[in-house]
Amino acid sequence: MLSQCKVGAIVFFVSDLTRSIGFYRDTLGLPVNAIDGHDGPFALAEVGGLTLVFIVQPVRPGDSPVVVFSLDGGIDDYAEALAQQGVEIVVPVGESPDGGLSLDFVDPDRNLLSLHQDAGLPRRK
């Protein structure tokens, strides 16, 4: 039924919209727009044709899905840059089940995010 569809958006529940906007915009470098919606403020970010939606509501770790950012190499460079900005890395760079490399980290609300690069790509740019 959904095999011909594309995922259009991923929703994150956040406790502090300003803090989340700062993390995704300033730390991860994504374009983020704050919006005054009819049910209250929210924010939208774009990455690779996918929309990330940030909505303020009570947050519990695990309530949001894991978003995986695909890299074309350089995962060690990304790991160092995240660490230098004080981002909590919860699983350091290691081999992923498909033979590539991955790294897991959390945003300020402890939503799990991941970086992944395919096998054979350079660890550094």
C-alpha positions in Angstrom: 0.0 0.0 0.0 2.7 2.5 0.9 5.5 1.1 -1.2 5.2 3.9 -3.7 5.2 6.7 -1.1 8.1 8.7 0.3 8.5 9.7 3.9 7.7 13.4 3.9 8.3 14.4 7.5 9.6 13.2 10.8 8.1 14.7 14.0 10.2 15.4 17.1 8.5 16.3 20.4 10.6 18.8 22.3 10.4 20.5 25.7 12.1 23.8 24.7 11.6 25.0 21.1 14.2 27.7 21.3 16.9 25.3 22.5 15.9 22.7 19.8 16.1 25.3 17.1 19.5 26.3 18.3 20.8 22.7 18.3 19.5 21.8 14.9 20.4 25.1 13.3 23.6 26.1 15.0 25.1 22.7 16.0 23.9 20.5 13.1 23.8 23.3 10.5 20.2 22.7 9.3 18.0 25.5 8.0 15.3 25.8 10.6 12.3 28.1 10.6 10.1 28.9 13.6 6.4 29.2 12.9 3.5 30.6 14.9 0.9 27.9 14.3 -2.8 28.0 15.2 -2.0 25.5 18.0 1.1 27.3 19.2 4.7 27.7 17.9 6.6 24.9 16.1 9.6 24.7 13.8 10.5 23.1 10.5 13.9 22.0 9.3 14.9 20.6 5.9 17.4 17.9 5.2 17.8 16.0 2.0 14.3 16.7 0.8 12.8 15.6 4.2 11.1 17.9 6.6 11.8 17.6 10.3 9.0 19.0 12.5 9.6 20.2 16.1 6.5 20.4 18.3 6.5 21.4 22.0 4.9 18.8 24.2 6.0 16.7 27.1 9.0 14.6 26.1 10.1 11.1 27.1 13.2 9.5 25.6 12.1 7.0 23.0 8.9 8.9 22.0 10.4 10.1 18.8 11.9 8.0 16.0 15.6 7.7 15.3 16.7 9.9 12.4 19.7 8.6 10.4 21.7 11.2 8.5 23.5 9.6 5.5 27.0 10.7 4.9 29.2 10.4 1.8 32.3 9.8 4.0 34.1 11.7 6.8 32.3 10.2 9.8 35.3 10.7 12.0 35.3 14.4 11.1 31.7 14.7 12.0 32.2 12.9 15.3 35.0 15.3 16.3 32.9 18.3 15.3 29.9 17.1 17.3 32.1 16.4 20.4 33.8 19.8 20.1 30.3 21.4 20.3 29.5 19.5 23.4 27.0 17.1 21.8 26.6 13.9 23.8 27.7 10.9 21.7 26.1 7.8 23.1 27.5 5.2 20.7 30.9 6.1 19.2 31.8 5.4 15.6 31.7 1.7 14.9 30.6 -0.8 12.3 26.9 -0.9 11.5 25.0 -4.1 10.7 25.4 -3.4 6.9 29.2 -3.2 7.2 29.2 0.6 7.0 30.0 2.9 9.9 27.6 4.7 12.3 27.6 7.0 15.3 24.7 7.7 17.6 24.2 11.0 19.5 21.3 12.8 21.3 19.7 16.2 20.9 18.9 18.4 24.0 15.7 16.4 24.7 17.6 13.1 24.3 16.0 12.2 21.0 18.4 9.7 19.4 20.1 10.8 16.1 22.5 8.8 14.0 25.1 9.3 11.3 25.8 6.5 8.8 28.2 6.1 5.9 28.4 3.1 3.6 31.3 0.6 3.7 34.4 1.6 1.8 33.9 5.4 2.1 36.7 7.3 3.7 36.5 8.0 7.4 38.0 11.4 6.9 37.4 14.0 4.2 
